[in-house]
Amino acid sequence: MSRDIVAEIRDLAARAAELAKQAGADDAEALARDGSEMSARVRLGEPELVKEAQSRALGLRVFVDRRSAVTYTSDFSESSLATFVRDSVALARLAEPDELNVLPDVDDLAREFPDLDLWDESVLGIDAATALKWCIAGEKAAQGTDPRVTNSEGAQFSRTAGAVAFATTAGFAAGYRGTYASYYVEPVCDDEGGKKRNGYWWTAARFMDKLEPWEQVGVESARRTVAKLGSRKVDTCEVPVVFDPEAGRGLLGALFGVANGSAWYRKSSYLIGREGQLVASPLVTLIDDPLLPRAPGSRPFDGDGLTSRRNVLVEDGVLRTVLCDVYSARKLGRRSTGSAGRGVGGTPGPTTTNFIMQPGTSKAADIVKGLERGLYVTDMMGFGFNPVTGDFSRGAGGFWIEKGEKTFPVSEVTVSANFDDLWKGIDAVGDDLDMRSSTACPTFRVSKMTIGGR
């Protein structure tokens, strides 16, 4: 995928927006995406899946008399595009009016586009045959690590390469491209009573040279799976809980769900009205930074065409701002934080980019050693969060802690607390920030949560 593709889809988006204006729209904006992907998976040493696909799509949002419509197409012939645009304008005329249905202010649109180094040409060079060899190597390493690994859910390598462009009738037109590759291995062990225990490990990055070696991923996946053998429940109790980076990301995602403009104007957040107040432990600082070079969620502009910027949501435990796109910001009487995200066939909404809990100074091992008893959580499942009240309860698995040591694996329990108390109760933050995904955190400890068990 060359840089010319970016220019090509940028021109396509600008053309569609202009056609909408000619068809009677007051204004319009268009989002175009072009991408390719390849996935290869093996199970028990045999190829199970090879998939390659390429796609291009265009999404259009038109405004007519403060009414709007969102449509999309993958047919770009001149006649089809003209018909598509006319139909979109006609559809907008049937919608209910909304005084906020106008383009962003011209002065707010991005004018400079930093090079965030998001493209690795070598990602495109990985063919299916090579990917299958890597998958076989990782799965074999997992099976050879411990004889208790008796089965496998497989190993998979995936790569994507894509370009995105956005244009509006206000004169904005820009685009960028990026790559991403991921790899995982998922072994299975037999436990007592015929139970199956499966675990996994994975690696991912925009650049191939940042991926962990395949065999190393396989060995770690086996280690994590074998460690679950003999898992059992514990008695219901109230103890400190340590979240490893894999499990902790879920808590960050839930917090964003109540710290964005859409949730606030819909009155579906327990944080409403608490800017400037303590909402978490002073050890907690949360940022959203789309300008980190090579990071998974980085981008030079947002889904409204505004300049990407670093936002601090929580600083030393104090809520500083919530993430807004243009529409939710207008609903709240404030300005966008440059945080709009959108799909080709959807309207903009607040989203995160690189949403990060800043690392602390504690070693992850020391966070566990400091406990007389508690739970170390490695997995969470299910949904149990009320954004209005903050009540939180989810299924969990991990390891029981006694006298500063992980003693035995735990499964089929729940961890629960009011979310406000959970975040305020964080009393240790590790230095092991994990940036494989766009939502990232280090190990951290909550001083007290209820464990629902036997």
N, C-alpha and C positions, 0 to 999 in steps of 0.2 A: 504494500500500500504506500504510494508515494505522497509527497506533499501536495502534488497536483490534485489528489482526491479531496483534500481539504478545501482547496480553491473551487473545485468542481461542485461540491455540495453546498458550499457557501453561496455560490452564484445561483444554484438551484433554489435555495431558501429565499434569497433576495428576489428572484424572479417570481416565486409564488406569492410573496407578500405584495409585490407591486401589481400583479394580476388581480389580487383581491381588491386593491384600491380602485383599479380600473373597472371592476365589476360592481362597484357601489359601496364597498366597505369604507367606513371612516378611517380605520387603521387596521393593520394586520401584523402578525408576527409568525414566523415559520421556523421550525426546528427540523433539521435534516440529520440523519445518521447513516453511516455506511460502516459495515463491520464484517469480519470473518471470524470463525471459531473452529476449533478442532478439539475433540475429546477422544481419548483412547483408554479403554479399561480392560483389565485382565482379572480373572478369578481362577485360583488354583492353577496358575501357570498357563491358562488358555485365554486367548482373546475373547472378550465378551461383547465389546462395543467399539466401533470406530465410527465417529460422526464428524463430518465436515459440512459447514454451511456458510453461505455468504448472503447478506441481505442489505437492502437500502430502503429507507422509508422516510416519508416527509409528513410532519404534523403541522397543521395550520390552525391558528386562532384568529378569528375575525371579529371586529367590533362594528356594530351598526346601531346608532342611536342608543348607546349605553347597553346594548344587548350583545351577547357574544355566543359563538359556537366554536367547538373544537372538533376537528376532523383529521383524518390521516389517509395516506395513499402510498402505494408502492408502484404505481403506474405513472411514468414520467413522460410519456409521449405528449406532444404539443396539444393535440385535441383532447386527450384524457385529462391533462392538467387543467386546461381551460374549463372543461365541464366540472371537474372537481372543485375548482375555485368558485364558480358560479353557484354550485349547489351549496357550498359552505356559506356563502353570503345569504342565500335564501333561507338556510336553516337558522342563521343568526337572527333574522327578522322575526322568527317565530318564538324566540326565547323571551323570558321575562327580563325587563330592564333592571340594571343595577348601576347606581351612580358611580361606583368604583371601577366599572369596566372601561378603563382607558389605559393606554400605554404608560409605562414609567416616564417620569420627567426626563427630558432630553439631557439635562445637565447631570443626571445620575448615571447615564450609560457609560460603560467602560470605554476608555480611549487608548489605554496601554495594556498590552497583553504579555506578561512575563513568560519567558521560556522556562517551564518547570521540569524539563528533562523527563518526559513521560513516555518516550518512545525508544524501544530496543529492537533494532532491525533483526537481531538474531532470533527473536521469538518466532518470526514468520518462517524461519528456516527449519523449524522442528516438524518433521513429517510423522505420519501415523506409525510407520515401522519403527522409527527411533523411539517414539513415545511408548510403544508396546514393550520394547526392550527395557526401558526404564521401569515400567510398571512391574514386569516380571522380576527385575532385580530387587526392587523394594519389597515385593511380596515374599520373595524367597528369603530375603534377609530377616523378615519378620518371623517366618516359619522356622528358620534356623536358630533363632535367638533362644528359644525355650521349648522343650518337648511338650509343654502343656498347651502350646498353640496348636490346635487340632483342626482348625478350619479357617476360612477366610471369606470376607465379604468383598475382597478384591482390592485392587490398587488402580488409581486413575490419574492421568495427566490431562490437563486442559490448558489451552492457550486461546487468548482473544486479542484481536487487533481491531481498533475502530477509530473512526473520525466523527466528530460532531460539529455542526455549524448552526448558527442562529442569526436570523436577520429580521428587521422590523421596518415598517414604513417611516419610522423616525430617523432612518439613516444608519442604524447599527447593522453591521455585517462582519462576523468573525467566526473562526473555527479553530479547532485543535485536534490532535490525534494522540492515542495512547495504546500501550500494550499491557498485558497482564498474563501471568502464568501461575498455575497452581498444581499441586500434587498431593495425594493422600494415600495412606495405606490403612486398612481396617481388618485386623485379625479377629479370630473368634477362639475362645477357650471353652471347654466343658467344665461346668461346676457341679457341685453336689446336687442331687435331686434332679439331674437332667437339665439344669438351667444352663443357658448359653450366656457367656459374658463377652461382649464385644467392646473394643476400644478403638482408638484411631490416633493418628498424628498426621500433621500436614505442614506444608510449606507453600508460600506464595509471595510473589513480588512482581513488580513491573519489569525487572531486568533478570535475565536468566542467571547471571552470575551471582545473584543474591539468594537463589534457592539453596536449601540444604541438600546435601548429597542424598540420593535415593535410598541407599542402604541405611544411612543414618536415620532417615524418616521411618523406614521399616523396623529397625531395632527399637526406636523410641515407641512406636505404636505397639509393639509386642510387650515392651516393659509396662506400659500403661494398662494393657489388657490383662496381663498375668496378675498385676497388682490388685485387680478386682475380684480375684478368686476368693471365695469364702465370705463375700459381702453379706452383711446382715443389718437388720434394723437395730436401733438403740432405743432406750426408754425415752419417752417424752420428757423434755427438760428445757432449761434455759441456760445457754452457755455462749461464750464467744464463738464467732464463726469467721474463718479465714477463707477468702475467695481467691482462687488462683486466676491468672489473666484470662484463661479460657472461659471460666464461669462469670468473672466480673464484667465482661463486656455486655452481658445481658442486662445488668443493672444500669449501665450507662445508657443503653438503648431505651430502657423504661423511663429514665430521668429525662431524656430528650423529649419523650412523649408528653411530658407535662411542662417542658421549658421551651415551647415554641409558640409563635403567634397564632397559629390556627387553633391550638388547644385553648389559648387564652381568650380569643374572641368568642369561642363556642362555650366558654365557662366550664371547661372540662379539665381543670387542673387545680390541685390543692395549693399550687404555688402562686396563684393570682394575687397581685397586690403586695408581693413580698420582696420586690427589688430593693436592694440596700439592706436586707435583713439576713441574719445567719440562717442558712438552710442546710448546712452540712458542717462537718468538723473543720476546724481551721487548717487541718492537714490536707484538705481537698481543694484542688484547683482544676477546673475543667475548661478546656479551650476547644474551639473548632477552627482549624487552620487549613484552608485550601491552598496555601502558598508554599507548602513544604515540597522541595524538589524530590521527584521520584516516588512520592508517597501514594498509597492506593487511592485516596479520595481527592487528590489535588486537581485543580482546574483554574484557568485564568479568568473566567467570568462565570456568573451564575445563570440560572434558567430564565431570568428576566433580562439578561444582558447587562447586569450591573457588575462593577468591579469586584472581584473576589477580595476578601479581607479576613484578617484574623479577628475572631471574636472570643472574648473571655466571658463565659457564662457564669462560672462560679470562681471567685478569687478568695483564697484563704477562708472558704466556707460561706462567703457572702454572695448572694445572687446578684450579679451585675447586669445581666440582660437576658433576653430570650431571643431565639433565632426567628427571623421574620423574612418572608418574601414581600414583594410590593403590596399584594392584595391584603394579606393579614396585617401588615404594618398600617395600611390605610384604615382598616377596620378598628385598629387600636389607637389611631391618631398619632402614630409615630413614623419613623423612617425605616426602610428595609435595612437589614444587616448584611445584604448581599448573599442570602442563604437560600435562594429559590432553587428547587429542583423540579424536573418534569420529565415525563416520558413523551414519546412521539405522539401518542394519542391522548394525552392528558393535560390538565391545567397545572399551572405552577403551584407549588406549596413549599412550606419550609422543610429543609432537609439538612443533614449534617454532611461534612466533607471528611476531614480527618478529625474525628471527635476523640479527644485524648484526655485522660486523667493523668496529670503530671506526676512523674515519679517522686518518691520520697527518698529518705536516706537509709532506711532499714534494709537489711538483707532479708530475702524471703525466708530463709531458714531460721533467722532470728525471730521473725514474727511468730513462727510456730513454737520455737523453744521457750518463748515467754509465757506460754499457757500451761496451767495446771491440767486443765481438761477443756475440750472444745471440739469443733468439727471443722475439717478442712474440705472445702467444696471444690470439686473438679468438674461436675456436670450439673446442669439444671434443665428441667423439662416442664412442659405444661405452661399454662397461662393463668396467673392469679394476681392481677394488679388492678385496683380501682383508682383511676387517675383523679377522681374528685375527692375521695377520702384519704388516699395514700395507703390504704390497706394492701399489703403485699404478702403472698404466700405461693411458693412454687415447690414442685418436686425437686429433690436433690440427691446427689451421690458424691462420695468422696472417701475420707478417712477420719477415723476417730483419733483424737489427740489425748494422750495421757502423759503428764509430766514432761511436756515439751517434745514428745515423740509421736509420730503417726504409728498407731498400733495395729489397727485392723480396718479393712474396707467397709464402708457403709453404703447401703442402698435402700430404696423404698422409704425415704423419709421426706418430710417437708421442712422448709425453713420459712419462717414468717416473722413479720414485724410491721409496724407502721413505717412507710418509706421515709418520712421525716425523721423518725427516731433512728432508722438504719443509717442514713447519711450523716446525721449528727453524731452517731455512735462510733464512727470510724476512729480507731485509736492507734493505728499503725499503717503506713503506706510504704511499700517496697520500692527498690530501685531497679526492678526488672521489667521495665516497660517493654511490651511486646507489640511491634508495629507491623505485623503481617497483614492485618486487616485495617479498614478505615475507621473502625471503632476500637480503641485500644486502651489498655490500662495495665498497671503493674499489680502484683499481689497486694491485697489490703485486708485488714481485719476489722470486723464490727464487734464492739465490746459485749453485745448481748442480743441474742435472737432466740425465738422459741423453735425448738426442734420437735416436730411431730413424728413420733415413732410408735413403739409398742404400747 
